[in-house]
Amino acid sequence: MPLFWRIFLLNAVVLIVATAFLLGPVTVSTPVLLTEAAVLTAGLAAMLVANALLLRVGLAPLQRLTRAMTTTDLLRPGHRPEVGGRGEIAELITTFNTMLDRLEDERATSSARALSAQEAERRRIARELHDEVGQSLTAVLLQLKRAADHAPPGQAEELRQVQEATRAGLEEIRRIARRLRPGVLDELGLASALKALAAEFGGPGLSVRHRLAGDLPRLDREAELVLYRVAQEALTNTVRHARARRAELALHRTADGVELRVLDDGRGIGGAPEGAGVRGMRERALLVGAELTVAPVAGGGTVVRLAVPVPLRSPAHALVPVRASAPAHAPPP
């Protein structure tokens, strides 16, 4: 039944009952007696309560839909209001869920294109830093060394100081280039790249320990890149904001895929809203159908978990599983 007729009939029932009450044997004196006023008040209250309860039941799906509209986040897909009953409200909720499906697909597609363009730009900048700026600074170092070898003792010491400052700048440029383009990920694989990442972020003020399982399923390049970038962003947030002394980078196998975990003993996230870094991690997680959670730890600290599923059969751009009991390229029996 359409919503209009349901509300109309509810109110019609209330009015009919009130009319029948007035046309019945009940009489009202002039002036109104106390007992008659009590009966009229009780009847009116009963009709109002019944009308309110019936309207509450009829409009409850709209309230659920309103809450869903208020709390829906495209970076946390999958949450849908329940479709209950029939009629216009059920059709409205179904249409809203269909719209969410379309928006999530469009968001995932646009995020994939944006992040792909971002990775291409990272590779270009890293290549230019390594090939152009790096080579130029290397040539400057050679010239400074040659000048220091032929300079008087006083000037030679100053030239060596300039040489050391130039060498430090060259190392910083190489470090930035490695962050922009994780060459070790392409050359040595995900485990070696995560070990190098833990060593890079570890220092005098922060101890980073890594725990990487050896029985991981085979992942495609896109999934490995998402895992690496999420670990990189999580450790970057730890260094910048957590004021932590210890951190742990772990990667292990789960029943349906792999899980990355970055844990620190810092001051925690508190009630701070999510920044661009966390939202960027969520966008990357959507590319491979992963689930990202950022939560406080009892006793202080923050844990970032990224659960990446490994389907049995997947398209070319998804993760590729490998059986643990057979080689990756074993011939068929």
C-alpha positions as CSV (number, residue, x, y, z in Angstrom):
1,M,0.0,0.0,0.0
2,P,1.4,3.4,-0.9
3,L,2.6,5.6,2.0
4,F,-0.1,8.2,1.4
5,W,-2.9,5.8,1.8
6,R,-1.4,4.2,4.9
7,I,-1.1,7.5,6.7
8,F,-4.6,8.5,5.5
9,L,-6.2,5.3,6.7
10,L,-4.4,5.5,10.1
11,N,-5.8,8.9,10.7
12,A,-9.2,7.9,9.3
13,V,-9.4,5.1,11.8
14,V,-8.7,7.5,14.7
15,L,-11.3,10.0,13.5
16,I,-13.9,7.2,13.0
17,V,-13.4,6.0,16.5
18,A,-13.7,9.5,17.9
19,T,-16.9,10.0,16.0
20,A,-18.4,6.7,17.1
21,F,-17.5,7.7,20.7
22,L,-19.3,11.0,20.3
23,L,-22.4,9.4,18.7
24,G,-22.6,6.7,21.3
25,P,-24.6,6.6,24.5
26,V,-22.0,8.8,26.3
27,T,-23.4,12.2,27.2
28,V,-21.6,15.4,28.2
29,S,-23.3,17.6,30.8
30,T,-23.2,21.4,30.9
31,P,-21.1,22.2,32.8
32,V,-18.9,19.2,32.2
33,L,-18.6,16.9,35.2
34,L,-15.3,15.7,36.5
35,T,-15.9,12.1,35.5
36,E,-17.0,13.0,32.0
37,A,-13.8,15.2,31.5
38,A,-11.7,12.3,32.8
39,V,-13.3,9.9,30.2
40,L,-12.9,12.3,27.3
41,T,-9.3,13.0,28.3
42,A,-8.4,9.3,28.5
43,G,-10.1,8.6,25.2
44,L,-8.3,11.5,23.5
45,A,-5.0,10.4,25.0
46,A,-5.5,6.8,23.9
47,M,-6.3,7.9,20.3
48,L,-3.2,10.1,20.2
49,V,-0.9,7.4,21.5
50,A,-2.3,4.8,19.1
51,N,-1.9,7.3,16.2
52,A,1.7,8.0,17.2
53,L,2.6,4.3,17.6
54,L,1.1,3.4,14.2
55,L,2.9,6.3,12.5
56,R,6.2,5.4,14.3
57,V,6.0,1.8,12.9
58,G,5.1,3.0,9.4
59,L,7.9,5.6,9.2
60,A,10.6,3.6,10.9
61,P,12.2,2.6,7.6
62,L,12.6,6.2,6.6
63,Q,14.5,6.9,9.9
64,R,16.8,4.0,9.1
65,L,17.4,5.4,5.6
66,T,18.1,8.9,7.1
67,R,20.7,7.4,9.4
68,A,22.3,5.6,6.6
69,M,22.4,8.8,4.4
70,T,24.1,10.6,7.3
71,T,26.7,8.0,8.1
72,T,27.6,6.5,4.7
73,D,31.3,6.8,3.8
74,L,32.4,5.7,0.3
75,L,35.8,4.8,1.8
76,R,34.1,2.2,4.0
77,P,32.0,0.3,1.4
78,G,29.5,-2.5,2.0
79,H,27.2,-0.9,4.6
80,R,23.6,-0.8,3.4
81,P,20.2,0.0,5.1
82,E,18.0,-3.0,5.4
83,V,15.1,-3.2,3.0
84,G,12.0,-4.1,4.9
85,G,8.4,-4.4,3.9
86,R,6.9,-3.3,0.6
87,G,5.7,-0.2,-1.2
88,E,7.2,3.2,-1.7
89,I,9.6,3.1,1.3
90,A,11.1,-0.3,0.3
91,E,11.5,1.0,-3.3
92,L,13.2,4.1,-2.0
93,I,15.7,2.1,0.1
94,T,16.4,-0.2,-2.8
95,T,17.1,2.7,-5.1
96,F,19.4,4.3,-2.5
97,N,21.3,1.0,-2.2
98,T,21.7,0.8,-5.9
99,M,22.9,4.4,-6.0
100,L,25.5,3.5,-3.3
101,D,26.7,0.5,-5.4
102,R,27.2,2.8,-8.4
103,L,28.9,5.5,-6.4
104,E,31.3,3.0,-4.8
105,D,32.2,1.5,-8.2
106,E,32.8,5.0,-9.7
107,R,34.8,6.0,-6.7
108,A,37.0,2.9,-6.9
109,T,37.5,3.4,-10.6
110,S,38.4,7.1,-10.3
111,S,40.7,6.4,-7.3
112,A,42.5,3.7,-9.4
113,R,43.1,6.1,-12.2
114,A,44.3,8.8,-9.9
115,L,46.6,6.6,-8.0
116,S,47.9,5.0,-11.2
117,A,48.7,8.5,-12.5
118,Q,50.3,9.3,-9.1
119,E,52.6,6.3,-9.2
120,A,53.6,7.2,-12.8
121,E,54.4,10.7,-11.7
122,R,56.4,9.3,-8.7
123,R,58.4,7.1,-11.1
124,R,59.1,10.0,-13.4
125,I,60.3,12.3,-10.6
126,A,62.4,9.6,-9.0
127,R,64.0,8.9,-12.4
128,E,64.8,12.5,-12.9
129,L,66.2,12.9,-9.4
130,H,68.4,9.8,-9.9
131,D,69.5,10.4,-13.5
132,E,69.8,14.2,-13.6
133,V,70.2,15.7,-10.2
134,G,72.1,12.7,-8.8
135,Q,74.5,12.7,-11.7
136,S,75.0,16.4,-11.5
137,L,75.8,16.2,-7.8
138,T,78.2,13.3,-8.4
139,A,80.1,15.4,-10.9
140,V,80.2,18.2,-8.4
141,L,81.7,15.8,-5.8
142,L,84.4,14.8,-8.2
143,Q,85.3,18.4,-9.0
144,L,85.4,19.3,-5.3
145,K,87.7,16.3,-4.6
146,R,90.0,17.3,-7.4
147,A,90.0,20.9,-6.2
148,A,90.7,19.9,-2.6
149,D,93.6,17.7,-3.7
150,H,95.3,20.7,-5.3
151,A,94.3,23.4,-2.9
152,P,96.4,24.9,0.0
153,P,95.8,23.2,3.4
154,G,93.4,25.9,4.6
155,Q,91.2,25.9,1.5
156,A,91.4,22.1,1.2
157,E,89.7,21.7,4.6
158,E,86.9,24.1,3.6
159,L,86.5,22.3,0.3
160,R,86.2,18.9,2.1
161,Q,83.5,20.3,4.3
162,V,81.6,21.5,1.2
163,Q,82.2,18.0,-0.3
164,E,80.7,16.3,2.8
165,A,77.7,18.6,2.7
166,T,77.2,17.8,-1.0
167,R,77.5,14.1,-0.3
168,A,74.9,14.4,2.4
169,G,72.6,16.2,-0.1
170,L,73.2,13.4,-2.6
171,E,72.3,10.7,-0.1
172,E,69.1,12.6,0.8
173,I,68.1,12.8,-2.9
174,R,68.7,9.1,-3.3
175,R,66.6,8.4,-0.2
176,I,63.8,10.5,-1.6
177,A,64.0,8.8,-4.9
178,R,63.8,5.4,-3.2
179,R,60.7,6.5,-1.4
180,L,59.1,7.8,-4.6
181,R,59.9,4.6,-6.5
182,P,60.5,1.4,-4.5
183,G,62.9,-0.2,-6.8
184,V,63.6,-3.0,-4.3
185,L,60.0,-4.0,-4.6
186,D,60.3,-4.7,-8.3
187,E,63.7,-6.3,-8.0
188,L,63.7,-8.3,-4.7
189,G,60.0,-8.6,-3.8
190,L,57.6,-7.5,-1.1
191,A,59.4,-9.1,1.9
192,S,62.7,-7.5,1.1
193,A,61.1,-4.1,0.4
194,L,59.3,-4.2,3.8
195,K,62.6,-5.1,5.5
196,A,64.3,-2.2,3.8
197,L,61.4,0.0,4.8
198,A,61.7,-1.0,8.5
199,A,65.4,-0.3,8.4
200,E,64.9,3.0,6.8
201,F,62.5,4.3,9.4
202,G,64.4,2.8,12.3
203,G,66.8,5.2,14.0
204,P,68.0,6.4,17.4
205,G,64.6,7.5,18.6
206,L,62.5,4.7,17.0
207,S,63.1,1.0,17.0
208,V,61.3,-0.8,14.1
209,R,61.0,-4.6,14.2
210,H,59.7,-6.6,11.3
211,R,58.0,-10.0,11.4
212,L,57.4,-11.3,7.9
213,A,55.9,-14.8,7.4
214,G,57.5,-17.1,4.8
215,D,54.4,-18.9,3.6
216,L,52.7,-15.9,1.9
217,P,50.6,-16.5,-1.2
218,R,51.8,-15.0,-4.4
219,L,50.5,-11.5,-5.0
220,D,50.4,-9.4,-8.1
221,R,52.2,-6.2,-8.5
222,E,49.2,-4.0,-7.7
223,A,48.5,-5.8,-4.4
224,E,52.2,-5.7,-3.4
225,L,52.3,-2.0,-4.2
226,V,49.2,-1.3,-2.0
227,L,50.8,-3.2,0.9
228,Y,54.0,-1.4,0.6
229,R,52.5,2.1,0.3
230,V,50.2,1.5,3.3
231,A,53.1,0.3,5.4
232,Q,55.1,3.3,4.3
233,E,52.3,5.7,5.2
234,A,51.7,4.1,8.5
235,L,55.4,4.3,9.5
236,T,55.5,7.9,8.3
237,N,52.6,8.8,10.6
238,T,54.3,7.0,13.4
239,V,57.4,9.0,13.0
240,R,55.6,12.3,12.5
241,H,52.8,12.1,15.0
242,A,53.0,9.2,17.4
243,R,56.1,10.0,19.4
244,A,56.7,6.3,19.7
245,R,59.8,4.5,20.8
246,R,59.0,1.1,19.3
247,A,57.1,0.0,16.2
248,E,56.4,-3.4,14.7
249,L,55.8,-4.2,11.0
250,A,54.2,-7.6,10.5
251,L,52.9,-9.5,7.5
252,H,51.3,-12.9,7.8
253,R,48.9,-15.2,6.0
254,T,45.3,-15.4,6.9
255,A,42.5,-17.8,6.0
256,D,41.4,-15.8,3.0
257,G,44.6,-13.8,2.1
258,V,47.3,-11.8,3.9
259,E,47.2,-9.2,6.6
260,L,49.6,-6.3,7.1
261,R,49.9,-4.9,10.6
262,V,51.8,-1.8,11.8
263,L,51.8,-1.3,15.6
264,D,53.4,1.4,17.7
265,D,53.5,2.3,21.4
266,G,52.9,6.1,20.8
267,R,50.3,8.4,22.1
268,G,47.5,6.9,20.0
269,I,45.0,8.5,17.7
270,G,42.6,9.7,20.4
271,G,39.5,11.4,19.0
272,A,41.3,13.2,16.1
273,P,39.6,13.0,12.7
274,E,41.2,11.0,10.0
275,G,43.7,13.0,8.0
276,A,44.7,12.9,4.3
277,G,47.2,10.1,5.0
278,V,44.6,7.7,6.4
279,R,42.1,8.5,3.7
280,G,44.8,7.9,1.1
281,M,45.4,4.4,2.7
282,R,41.7,3.7,2.5
283,E,41.6,4.7,-1.2
284,R,44.5,2.3,-1.9
285,A,42.8,-0.5,0.0
286,L,39.7,-0.2,-2.2
287,L,41.9,-0.9,-5.3
288,V,42.4,-4.5,-4.2
289,G,39.2,-5.0,-2.2
290,A,41.1,-4.9,1.1
291,E,39.8,-3.8,4.5
292,L,41.7,-1.2,6.4
293,T,41.2,-0.5,10.1
294,V,43.0,2.1,12.3
295,A,42.4,1.6,16.0
296,P,43.9,2.5,19.4
297,V,45.8,-0.1,21.4
298,A,45.1,-0.8,25.1
299,G,47.8,0.9,27.1
300,G,48.7,3.4,24.4
301,G,49.6,3.3,20.7
302,T,47.9,2.7,17.4
303,V,47.6,-0.4,15.2
304,V,46.9,-0.2,11.4
305,R,45.6,-3.4,9.8
306,L,45.2,-4.1,6.1
307,A,43.5,-7.4,5.2
308,V,44.0,-8.2,1.6
309,P,41.8,-11.1,0.3
310,V,43.2,-13.6,-2.2
311,P,40.3,-15.0,-4.3
312,L,40.6,-18.5,-5.9
313,R,40.0,-17.0,-9.3
314,S,40.4,-13.4,-10.1
315,P,40.8,-11.1,-13.1
316,A,44.1,-10.1,-14.5
317,H,44.3,-7.0,-12.3
318,A,43.5,-8.8,-9.0
319,L,45.6,-10.9,-6.7
320,V,46.9,-14.2,-8.0
321,P,47.0,-17.1,-5.4
322,V,49.5,-19.9,-5.4
323,R,49.1,-23.2,-3.7
324,A,51.5,-23.8,-0.9
325,S,52.0,-27.4,-1.8
326,A,53.1,-26.9,-5.4
327,P,55.5,-24.6,-7.2
328,A,54.1,-21.5,-8.8
329,H,54.7,-22.8,-12.3
330,A,54.3,-26.6,-11.7
331,P,53.2,-28.5,-14.8
332,P,49.7,-30.0,-14.8
333,P,49.5,-33.6,-13.8
